[in-house]
Amino acid sequence: MITSVGSFAEYSGVRRRLLRLLPVAIAARLLPAQSMGQPNPHQEQMPVPGIPDDTHLPNGKLQRDEILKADYEQNLKDARALIDEAKSFELDLEKSDRYVLSLGLLKKLDDIDKMTKRIRNRMRH
């Protein structure tokens, strides 16, 4: 479904939302590669809230390290999906007219926003 945007203010709002998400897509592309092997002895380990530091899994690995590893891998997966969605949004935006706004574009912006919130929340905890 296509809707007509009657005012420049509505179009500017969409542009602002896109521009606000652009640094996240760029930062995701530029994320430094982290080693998934042995932890760096010079790097201080961040505690995971709610989990004791010395809890070991049956395989002998620290539970904290495994949770951090899983979160890191999920962040990479979500960052790649975010980049793909942002590229798709850009292509669809280029195809559209400046006076016509597709509801699909707004849905893609909402999806991009949800992905960035998931990544941000995972990195905060």
Backbone as a ProteinNet text record, in pm:
[ID]
protein_1_A
[PRIMARY]
MITSVGSFAEYSGVRRRLLRLLPVAIAARLLPAQSMGQPNPHQEQMPVPGIPDDTHLPNGKLQRDEILKADYEQNLKDARALIDEAKSFELDLEKSDRYVLSLGLLKKLDDIDKMTKRIRNRMRH
[TERTIARY]
85.1	0	89.3	52.5	132.1	48.5	111.7	42.6	114.2	41.7	100.2	140	260.4	309.4	281.5	196.3	153.5	247.3	329.8	413.1	558.6	640.6	784.8	824.6	749.6	781.6	775.8	677	666.7	784.1	820.7	934.6	1063.2	1077.2	1196.4	1204.5	1090.1	1089	1143.5	1106.5	1156.3	1306.8	1350.5	1493.8	1571.6	1516.9	1585.1	1599	1492.9	1498.6	1603.8	1610.1	1710.1	1850.1	1870.8	2002.3	2044.6	1948.4	1979.6	2028.6	1979.8	2018.9	2144	2182.2	2298	2426.8	2457.1	2581	2586.1	2471.1	2468.8	2509.9	2458.7	2494.5	2642.5	2694.6	2836.4	2921.2	2881.4	2957.5	2956.5	2845.2	2837.4	2934.1	2950.2	3041.8	3187.5	3213.3	3349.7	3385.6	3297.4	3325.9	3458.2	3546.5	3672.1	3646.9	3722.3	3710.2	3767.4	3691.4	3736.3	3770	3873.4	3916.8	3818.4	3778.6	3686.9	3764.9	3896.7	3980.1	3995.9	4116.6	4145.7	4136.5	4085.2	4075.3	4214.4	4225.6	4350.4	4379.3	4495.3	4523.3	4539.8	4568.7	4585.7	4453.5	4349.4	4218.8	4134.9	4078.7	3997.8	3862.6	3818.3	3690.8	3577.7	3472.2	3355.4	3265.3	3217.5	3126.9	2989.1	2925.7	2789.5	2697	2603.1	2515.7	2434.9	2425.5	2343.6	2412.1	2535.6	2605.6	2737.2	2759.7	2886.3	3004.5	3117.1	3234.1	3296	3274.8	3344.5	3255.6	3138.8	3049.7	3104.9	3131.9	3186.1	3077.8	3083.5	2994.7	3053.5	2974.2	3026.3	3150.5	3165.3	3281.9	3404.7	3392.8	3505.6	3519.5	3442.5	3451.5	3369.7	3409.5	3333.6	3201.5	3095.5	2963	2959.6	3025.5	3029.3	3089.8	3199.6	3266.1	3177.8	3105.6	3017.7	2899.6	2846.7	2737.5	2786.8	2904.6	2961.8	2988.4	3036.3	3063.8	2934.2	2829.7	2700.6	2642.6	2652.7	2603.2	2680.8	2812.2	2894.6	2854.7	2837.2	2798.3	2660.3	2567.7	2434.4	2440.8	2527.1	2544.5	2596.7	2691.8	2743.5	2634.3	2557.3	2448.6	2345.7	2307.6	2210.9	2267.7	2397.8	2459.6	2458.8	2485.1	2479.9	2336.9	2239.7	2099.8	2060.9	2112.2	2085.3	2141.4	2261.1	2322.1	2241.3	2198.4	2117.1	1985.7	1922.5	1794.9	1814.1	1923.5	1951.8	1978	2049.5	2073.9	1944	1858.9	1729.1	1644.3	1648.9	1575.2	1625.6	1757.6	1816	1771.4	1773.5	1730.5	1583.9	1500	1357.2	1332.9	1410	1394.7	1435	1540.2	1583.3	1478.7	1406.5	1303.1	1178.4	1155.9	1033	1047.9	936.4	931	939.7	986	999.8	865.4	759.2	626.6	542.2	594.3	520.7	603	537.6	605.2	533.4	606	550.3	541.8	434.3	421.9	525	569.6	674.6	804.4	833.7	953.4	944.6	827.9	810.8	824.8	774.5	788.3	935.1	1009.2	1151.9	1225.2	1187.7	1249.9	1220.4	1098	1063.1	1143.9	1161	1240.2	1385.8	1441	1578.6	1590.1	1491.7	1492.5	1488.1	1405.5	1396.5	1529.3	1594.3	1723	1828.4	1832.5	1932.8	1905.8	1780.1	1747.2	1789.1	1767.3	1809.4	1960.1	2034.9	2181.5	2224	2166.3	2202.2	2172.4	2056.9	2020.4	2113.3	2149	2238.1	2377	2423	2555.7	2558.9	2446.7	2440.5	2441.9	2390.1	2377.1	2489.9
-117.2	0	122.9	222	343	459.9	543.3	660.6	784.9	888.9	1015.1	1096.2	1146.3	1229.1	1373.1	1437.7	1571	1680.4	1654.3	1764	1722.1	1821.6	1800.1	1751.7	1790	1752.1	1600.7	1534.4	1389.2	1321.8	1372.7	1317.9	1338.3	1453.6	1482.1	1389.2	1354.6	1262.5	1126.3	1077.9	949.5	958.8	1067.8	1086.4	1090.8	1159.4	1167	1029.5	947.9	814	730	741.2	667.3	714.1	843.3	897.2	862.1	847.8	810.1	665.3	580.6	440.2	413.7	505.9	487.8	462.6	536.5	508.6	367.5	312.3	176.2	76.8	96.5	6.4	18.3	139.3	159.3	98.3	119.7	65.3	-87	-145.6	-291.3	-344.7	-271.6	-312.4	-300.9	-205.7	-178.5	-243.9	-331.1	-397.6	-472.4	-454.8	-528.8	-677.1	-756.7	-901.3	-940	-1017.1	-1062.3	-1210.4	-1248.2	-1387.2	-1470.8	-1583.6	-1672.1	-1782.2	-1775.3	-1875.5	-1845.5	-1864.9	-1840	-1690.9	-1653.3	-1512	-1451.6	-1325.7	-1252.1	-1230.5	-1275	-1259.9	-1113.9	-1027	-884.9	-809.7	-873.6	-809.4	-845.8	-744.2	-766.4	-823.4	-930.1	-992.6	-914.4	-891.1	-821.4	-923.9	-895.4	-989.6	-987.9	-1102.8	-1113.8	-1106.3	-1009.2	-994.6	-1120.9	-1155.9	-1268.5	-1403.3	-1407.8	-1535.5	-1524.9	-1615.4	-1611.3	-1630.5	-1568.6	-1572.9	-1711.7	-1798.3	-1925.8	-2045.2	-2022.8	-2131.8	-2200.7	-2329.5	-2408	-2497.9	-2517.9	-2610.6	-2751.4	-2853.9	-2990.8	-3013.8	-2936	-2953.6	-2879.5	-2813.3	-2746.2	-2598.8	-2550.4	-2410	-2324.5	-2198.7	-2106.7	-2071.5	-2073.8	-2042.2	-1898.5	-1807	-1665.9	-1651.3	-1722.8	-1713.7	-1768	-1874.5	-1932.7	-1839.9	-1774.3	-1678.8	-1560.9	-1509.6	-1397.6	-1436.9	-1558.4	-1607.2	-1617.1	-1670.9	-1683.3	-1546	-1451.8	-1316.2	-1249.3	-1267.8	-1209.3	-1263.6	-1395.8	-1457.1	-1408.9	-1393.3	-1344.5	-1198.3	-1118.3	-978.6	-969.3	-1054.8	-1055.3	-1093.5	-1195.7	-1239.9	-1127.2	-1062.2	-953.6	-832.3	-805.1	-692.5	-716.7	-840.1	-872.8	-858.4	-904	-889.4	-741.8	-662.8	-519.3	-452.7	-490.7	-434.2	-472.5	-598.5	-642.5	-565.6	-546.6	-474.3	-327.7	-267.9	-127.9	-112.2	-206.5	-201.3	-217	-309.2	-329.4	-202.7	-139.7	-14.7	92.4	100.8	201.3	180.2	55.7	26.6	61.2	24.8	55.4	206.1	276	421.2	488.3	438.1	493.4	470.1	359.9	328	414.3	461.7	537.3	682.9	747.5	889	972.5	1094.3	1178.6	1219.5	1209.4	1246.7	1125	1007	884.8	802.4	757.8	680.6	547.1	441.4	307.4	269.4	203.2	155	46.3	-22	-121.6	-59.4	63.3	133.7	163.9	203.5	231.7	103.6	-8	-134.7	-174.4	-152.9	-185.3	-99.4	27.7	113.2	62.1	17.7	-38.5	-165.8	-249.9	-371.9	-338.2	-238.5	-195.5	-144.8	-68.6	-15.7	-128.4	-230.2	-344	-420	-436.3	-506.9	-430.4	-299.6	-220.5	-224	-223.8	-232	-366.4	-475.3	-607.2	-612.2	-560.4	-560.1	-474.3	-355.6	-264	-325.4	-386.9	-449.3	-565.2	-644.6	-757.4	-707.8	-598.3	-546.3	-477.3	-425.7	-359.8	-458.5	-578.5	-676	-768.5
0	0	0	-79.1	-92.2	-41	38.2	89.1	40	26.4	-17.8	103.9	102.6	211.3	172.9	248.6	213.5	257.5	354.4	403.2	410.7	401.5	409.5	548.6	650.6	787.6	806.1	745	756.4	687.2	569.2	495.9	575.1	637.2	717	836.9	894.1	1007.3	968.7	851.5	803.6	779.3	720.1	694.4	824.8	926.2	1055.5	1118.1	1109.6	1165.8	1094.9	963.4	886.8	922.6	930.3	961.9	1104.2	1194.6	1332.1	1339	1249.9	1249.4	1166.8	1081.6	995.6	1073.8	1181.8	1255.1	1313	1348.3	1403.3	1294.7	1173.9	1064.3	1031	1033.2	1005	1115.5	1240.5	1352.9	1349.6	1311.2	1304.1	1199.3	1091.4	985.3	1030.9	1118.5	1161.5	1294.2	1346.2	1472.9	1463.9	1562	1557.2	1579.4	1509.8	1526.8	1662.1	1736.5	1867	1857.8	1924.9	1923.9	2005	1949.5	2020.1	2092.1	2087.5	2152	2299.3	2349.9	2490.1	2519.3	2636.4	2670.4	2685.4	2650.2	2662	2810.1	2861.4	3005	3046.2	2950.9	2981.5	2978.3	2929.9	2918.3	3040.3	3103.8	3222.9	3182.2	3250.2	3219.8	3285.7	3210.3	3262.7	3331.3	3452.5	3518.7	3452.9	3450.7	3399.6	3519.6	3520.5	3636.8	3664.6	3791.9	3833.5	3825.3	3776	3764.3	3839.4	3934.1	4006.5	3911.3	3945.9	3858.7	3845.9	3943.1	3942.9	3907.2	3848.7	3811.8	3687.6	3700.2	3589.5	3531.7	3402.3	3333.8	3344	3311.7	3319.2	3231.3	3123.9	3037.5	3091.4	3206.9	3270.1	3235.7	3141.1	3101.7	3197.4	3208.4	3292.3	3225.2	3304.2	3251.9	3200	3270.8	3231	3091.3	3065.9	2936	2824.2	2851.4	2749.5	2718.6	2821.1	2799.2	2717.6	2750.8	2675.4	2530.7	2510.3	2375.2	2294.6	2355.3	2286.6	2254.8	2348.9	2324.8	2212.2	2209.4	2104.6	1967.7	1958.9	1831.5	1787.3	1882.1	1847.6	1803.6	1867.3	1826.1	1684.1	1648.4	1511.3	1411.9	1446.9	1359.3	1340.8	1451.1	1443.5	1369.1	1385.5	1315.5	1164.5	1123.9	980.4	926.8	1005.3	963.8	957.7	1050.1	1051.1	926.4	888.3	767.6	644.2	636.2	522.2	515.6	630.3	634	596.3	641.9	608.2	458.4	399	254.2	177.2	222.8	159.5	169.9	286.6	306.2	210.3	196.5	108.2	-36.2	-82.1	-218.6	-239.3	-143.8	-155.1	-150.9	-70.6	-61.1	-192.3	-256.2	-384.3	-492.6	-484.6	-582.8	-565.4	-444.6	-418.7	-460.7	-474.9	-512.4	-385.4	-398.3	-279	-221.6	-298.5	-249.6	-210.9	-231.5	-201.3	-103.3	3.3	106	121.8	105.6	117.7	265.8	302.2	439	468	363.2	379.1	427.9	382.2	428.6	577.5	622.2	764.9	847.8	795.1	865.8	873.7	764.5	767.1	869.6	880.2	981.4	1121.7	1144	1274.9	1303.2	1200.5	1218.2	1249.7	1181.4	1207.1	1350	1392.7	1529.5	1632.1	1608.6	1700.1	1708	1591.5	1590.6	1669.7	1651.6	1724.4	1874.2	1913.8	2056.4	2115.1	2038.8	2086.4	2107	2009.6	2021.4	2139.4	2150.8	2259.4	2395.8	2410.7	2539.1	2572.4	2473.4	2497.8	2538.5	2480.3	2511.3	2647.3	2692.8	2822.6	2937.7	2913.6	3023.6	3022.7
[MASK]
+++++++++++++++++++++++++++++++++++++++++++++++++++++++++++++++++++++++++++++++++++++++++++++++++++++++++++++++++++++++++++++

